């Protein structure tokens, strides 16, 4: 690493360390037309609960579901920060009605499905800003997670979200993407995702990293396969994902455990931070038979910050 690269890397790292880190391991969906399922999801250990107005609710039931969600949010004012809502896509007929119904109840955040790129987030920001002002909510306080790979068009815009208003996380979807491109299946013979969908996962991760927000893994449809869920969650966490969507309460504790750093990991990260602190100004340093450099320090610091250390 040259002197010029080192100074640029140091500045980037310091900027990243000064930013707030939004952290949520498990994001559990609950259909917005079922008060019983919303209650069960809220009572569990999910970091974020997402009341769904999109795929889980038939068109004819959407008006009733909006009312149920708004009433539920009003009745659970103490915990609303973790109660989010997935609205319908912006290119459809339902989004404004969704927002107009739920924003007076002050949800903790909004999930935007089938986003086509940054312009959709900016349009959503305009809608939310107007509704926040109208309802006495602090402007800009409603956070957003974006589903960034659900259409073929969206695959080409995953890197466009840096600095996008309100966005704290990106996630991806495989089922809607398969529909978008006319695929009959999105899996290989062994059950793994085929190339296009692994590409979507990678583009989501890269887009989140470029934007400085959390990457959230998509759902596992087989909610009974908890061992497979654990293996997948641990794998994507190693890749850089910071949480995962869930479709069933039984998945939540597995996801929480997989995305919670072990004490051994935290101790190792603290050891690296302490080692560089004891040797200020060095670019590389030997440690336990390996050479550590500034990227190792940056990753150690980030892990500790994510764990509240």
C-alpha positions as CSV (number, residue, x, y, z in Angstrom):
1,X,0.0,0.0,0.0
2,X,1.5,3.3,-1.0
3,X,1.5,6.5,1.1
4,X,-1.2,8.1,-0.9
5,X,-3.5,5.1,-0.8
6,X,-2.9,4.8,2.9
7,X,-4.0,8.3,3.6
8,X,-7.2,7.9,1.5
9,X,-8.0,4.7,3.2
10,X,-7.5,6.2,6.6
11,X,-9.9,9.1,5.8
12,X,-12.5,6.7,4.4
13,X,-12.2,4.5,7.5
14,X,-12.6,7.5,9.9
15,X,-15.7,8.7,8.0
16,X,-17.2,5.3,8.3
17,X,-16.5,5.1,12.0
18,X,-18.2,8.4,12.6
19,X,-21.5,7.3,10.9
20,X,-24.3,5.8,12.9
21,X,-24.8,2.1,12.3
22,X,-28.3,0.8,11.9
23,X,-28.4,-2.7,13.2
24,X,-31.2,-5.3,13.0
25,X,-30.6,-9.0,12.7
26,X,-34.1,-10.4,12.1
27,X,-36.9,-8.9,10.0
28,X,-40.1,-10.9,10.4
29,X,-43.0,-10.5,8.0
30,X,-46.6,-10.7,9.3
31,X,-49.6,-10.3,7.0
32,X,-51.4,-7.0,7.5
33,X,-54.9,-8.5,7.3
34,X,-54.4,-10.7,10.4
35,X,-54.4,-9.0,13.8
36,X,-53.6,-12.4,15.4
37,X,-50.4,-12.9,13.3
38,X,-49.3,-9.3,13.8
39,X,-49.8,-9.7,17.6
40,X,-47.8,-13.0,17.6
41,X,-44.9,-11.5,15.5
42,X,-44.8,-8.4,17.8
43,X,-44.7,-10.5,20.9
44,X,-41.6,-12.5,19.7
45,X,-37.9,-11.6,19.6
46,X,-37.7,-10.2,16.1
47,X,-35.6,-7.1,15.9
48,X,-37.9,-5.7,13.3
49,X,-41.5,-6.8,12.5
50,X,-42.8,-5.9,9.0
51,X,-46.6,-5.7,8.6
52,X,-47.2,-6.7,4.9
53,X,-49.6,-4.8,2.7
54,X,-48.2,-6.2,-0.5
55,X,-47.9,-9.9,-1.4
56,X,-49.6,-11.3,1.7
57,X,-52.8,-9.3,1.2
58,X,-55.3,-9.7,-1.7
59,X,-56.3,-6.5,-3.5
60,X,-59.9,-6.7,-2.2
61,X,-58.5,-6.9,1.4
62,X,-56.0,-4.1,1.3
63,X,-58.4,-1.4,2.6
64,X,-59.2,-3.5,5.6
65,X,-55.6,-4.4,6.2
66,X,-54.6,-0.7,6.1
67,X,-57.1,0.0,8.9
68,X,-55.9,-3.0,10.9
69,X,-52.3,-2.0,10.7
70,X,-53.0,1.6,11.6
71,X,-55.0,0.6,14.6
72,X,-52.4,-1.9,15.7
73,X,-49.6,0.7,15.5
74,X,-51.7,3.2,17.5
75,X,-52.3,0.6,20.2
76,X,-48.5,-0.3,20.4
77,X,-47.0,3.2,20.5
78,X,-44.3,2.2,23.0
79,X,-42.7,-0.3,20.5
80,X,-43.4,1.4,17.2
81,X,-39.7,1.8,16.3
82,X,-39.5,-1.9,15.5
83,X,-42.9,-2.0,13.7
84,X,-42.5,-1.4,10.0
85,X,-44.8,-1.7,7.0
86,X,-44.2,-3.1,3.6
87,X,-46.3,-1.0,1.2
88,X,-47.1,-1.8,-2.4
89,X,-44.8,-0.9,-5.3
90,X,-44.7,2.7,-6.5
91,X,-45.6,1.7,-10.0
92,X,-49.0,0.3,-8.9
93,X,-52.3,1.8,-7.7
94,X,-52.0,1.2,-3.9
95,X,-48.9,3.0,-2.5
96,X,-50.4,6.4,-1.8
97,X,-53.5,4.8,-0.1
98,X,-51.1,2.6,2.0
99,X,-49.1,5.6,3.1
100,X,-52.0,7.9,3.8
101,X,-53.6,5.2,6.0
102,X,-50.6,4.1,8.0
103,X,-48.5,7.3,8.4
104,X,-50.8,8.9,11.0
105,X,-50.0,5.9,13.2
106,X,-46.2,6.6,12.9
107,X,-44.6,3.3,11.8
108,X,-41.0,2.8,12.6
109,X,-40.1,2.4,9.0
110,X,-41.2,1.5,5.5
111,X,-40.2,-1.4,3.2
112,X,-40.3,-0.4,-0.4
113,X,-40.7,-3.4,-2.7
114,X,-39.8,-3.7,-6.4
115,X,-37.8,-0.6,-6.4
116,X,-36.4,0.3,-9.8
117,X,-33.6,2.5,-8.5
118,X,-32.8,5.6,-6.6
119,X,-35.6,7.7,-8.2
120,X,-38.2,5.5,-6.5
121,X,-36.6,6.2,-3.1
122,X,-36.6,9.9,-3.8
123,X,-40.2,9.8,-4.8
124,X,-41.1,7.9,-1.6
125,X,-39.1,10.4,0.4
126,X,-41.3,13.2,-1.0
127,X,-44.5,11.3,0.0
128,X,-43.2,10.6,3.5
129,X,-42.0,14.1,4.1
130,X,-45.4,15.5,3.2
131,X,-47.2,13.0,5.4
132,X,-44.8,13.5,8.3
133,X,-45.5,17.2,8.3
134,X,-49.2,16.7,8.0
135,X,-49.2,14.3,11.0
136,X,-46.8,16.1,13.3
137,X,-44.0,13.5,12.8
138,X,-40.4,14.7,12.8
139,X,-39.5,15.1,9.2
140,X,-37.1,12.5,7.9
141,X,-37.5,10.2,10.9
142,X,-39.3,7.4,9.0
143,X,-36.6,5.0,7.9
144,X,-36.6,2.8,4.7
145,X,-35.4,-0.6,3.6
146,X,-35.4,-1.2,-0.1
147,X,-35.9,-4.4,-2.0
148,X,-33.5,-3.8,-4.9
149,X,-33.5,-6.9,-7.2
150,X,-37.1,-7.9,-7.7
151,X,-37.3,-6.8,-11.3
152,X,-34.9,-7.2,-14.2
153,X,-34.6,-3.4,-14.5
154,X,-33.6,-3.1,-10.8
155,X,-30.6,-5.4,-11.2
156,X,-28.8,-2.6,-13.1
157,X,-29.4,0.1,-10.4
158,X,-28.3,-1.6,-7.2
159,X,-25.3,0.7,-7.0
160,X,-27.4,3.9,-7.1
161,X,-28.4,4.2,-3.4
162,X,-25.4,6.0,-1.9
163,X,-26.8,9.0,-0.1
164,X,-30.4,8.1,-0.9
165,X,-32.7,9.7,1.7
166,X,-33.9,7.6,4.6
167,X,-32.4,4.3,3.4
168,X,-30.8,2.3,6.2
169,X,-30.8,-1.2,4.6
170,X,-31.1,-3.0,1.2
171,X,-32.5,-6.5,0.7
172,X,-33.1,-8.6,-2.3
173,X,-35.7,-11.0,-3.7
174,X,-35.5,-14.1,-5.8
175,X,-39.1,-15.1,-6.4
176,X,-40.3,-11.8,-8.0
177,X,-37.1,-11.6,-10.0
178,X,-37.8,-15.1,-11.5
179,X,-41.3,-13.8,-12.4
180,X,-39.8,-10.7,-13.9
181,X,-37.5,-12.6,-16.3
182,X,-39.9,-15.4,-17.1
183,X,-37.9,-18.1,-15.4
184,X,-39.6,-21.4,-14.5
185,X,-37.3,-22.0,-11.6
186,X,-34.6,-20.1,-9.7
187,X,-32.8,-23.1,-8.2
188,X,-30.1,-25.6,-9.3
189,X,-30.6,-29.3,-9.0
190,X,-29.0,-29.3,-5.5
191,X,-31.4,-26.6,-4.2
192,X,-29.0,-23.7,-4.3
193,X,-29.8,-20.5,-6.2
194,X,-28.8,-20.5,-9.8
195,X,-26.4,-17.9,-11.2
196,X,-28.7,-15.0,-11.8
197,X,-30.0,-15.1,-8.2
198,X,-26.6,-15.5,-6.7
199,X,-25.7,-12.4,-8.8
200,X,-28.7,-10.6,-7.3
201,X,-27.4,-11.5,-3.8
202,X,-24.0,-10.2,-4.6
203,X,-25.3,-7.0,-6.2
204,X,-27.4,-6.3,-3.2
205,X,-24.4,-6.7,-0.9
206,X,-22.2,-4.5,-3.1
207,X,-24.9,-1.9,-3.4
208,X,-25.4,-1.8,0.4
209,X,-21.6,-1.5,0.9
210,X,-21.4,1.3,-1.6
211,X,-24.3,3.1,0.1
212,X,-22.9,2.5,3.6
213,X,-26.1,0.7,4.8
214,X,-27.0,-2.7,6.0
215,X,-27.3,-5.7,3.6
216,X,-30.2,-7.9,4.6
217,X,-30.5,-11.5,3.3
218,X,-33.7,-12.6,1.6
219,X,-36.2,-15.1,3.0
220,X,-35.8,-18.9,3.3
221,X,-39.1,-20.3,2.2
222,X,-38.9,-23.6,3.9
223,X,-39.5,-22.5,7.5
224,X,-39.2,-26.0,8.9
225,X,-35.5,-26.4,7.8
226,X,-34.0,-24.6,10.7
227,X,-30.6,-26.3,10.3
228,X,-30.4,-25.2,6.7
229,X,-31.4,-21.7,7.8
230,X,-28.6,-21.6,10.4
231,X,-26.0,-22.7,7.8
232,X,-27.2,-20.2,5.3
233,X,-27.4,-17.3,7.7
234,X,-23.9,-18.0,9.1
235,X,-22.6,-18.1,5.5
236,X,-24.1,-14.8,4.4
237,X,-23.0,-13.1,7.6
238,X,-19.4,-14.1,6.7
239,X,-19.9,-12.6,3.3
240,X,-21.0,-9.3,4.8
241,X,-24.7,-9.5,5.3
242,X,-25.9,-8.1,8.6
243,X,-29.4,-9.6,9.0
244,X,-32.1,-11.7,7.3
245,X,-35.7,-11.6,6.4
246,X,-38.0,-14.2,8.1
247,X,-41.5,-15.5,7.2
248,X,-42.2,-17.5,10.3
249,X,-41.6,-16.9,14.0
250,X,-39.7,-20.1,14.3
251,X,-36.9,-18.7,12.1
252,X,-36.3,-15.6,14.3
253,X,-34.2,-17.1,17.1
254,X,-32.0,-19.0,14.6
255,X,-31.4,-15.8,12.6
256,X,-30.7,-13.7,15.8
257,X,-28.1,-16.3,16.9
258,X,-26.4,-16.5,13.5
259,X,-26.0,-12.7,13.3
260,X,-24.8,-12.2,16.8
261,X,-21.0,-12.2,17.0
262,X,-19.6,-14.8,19.4
263,X,-17.6,-13.6,22.4
264,X,-14.5,-15.2,20.8
265,X,-15.0,-13.1,17.7
266,X,-15.4,-9.9,19.7
267,X,-12.3,-10.7,21.8
268,X,-10.3,-11.3,18.7
269,X,-11.5,-8.0,17.2
270,X,-10.7,-6.1,20.4
271,X,-7.2,-7.7,20.4
272,X,-6.6,-6.3,16.9
273,X,-7.8,-2.8,17.8
274,X,-5.6,-2.8,20.9
275,X,-2.6,-4.0,19.0
276,X,-2.8,-1.2,16.5
277,X,-3.5,1.3,19.3
278,X,-0.3,0.2,20.9
279,X,1.6,0.7,17.7
280,X,0.3,4.0,16.3
281,X,1.3,4.9,12.7
282,X,2.1,1.4,11.5
283,X,0.5,0.1,8.3
284,X,1.1,-3.6,8.9
285,X,1.9,-5.6,12.0
286,X,2.7,-9.2,12.7
287,X,0.3,-11.1,14.9
288,X,0.0,-14.8,15.7
289,X,2.0,-15.8,12.6
290,X,0.0,-13.6,10.2
291,X,0.4,-10.1,8.9
292,X,-2.4,-7.6,9.7
293,X,-3.0,-4.4,7.9
294,X,-5.5,-1.5,8.0
295,X,-8.4,-3.4,6.4
296,X,-8.1,-5.9,9.3
297,X,-8.3,-3.0,11.8
298,X,-11.3,-1.5,10.0
299,X,-13.2,-4.8,10.0
300,X,-12.4,-5.3,13.7
301,X,-13.7,-1.8,14.6
302,X,-16.8,-2.3,12.6
303,X,-17.6,-5.6,14.3
304,X,-17.2,-4.0,17.7
305,X,-19.4,-1.1,16.8
306,X,-22.1,-3.4,15.4
307,X,-22.0,-5.2,18.8
308,X,-22.3,-2.0,20.7
309,X,-18.7,-2.1,21.9
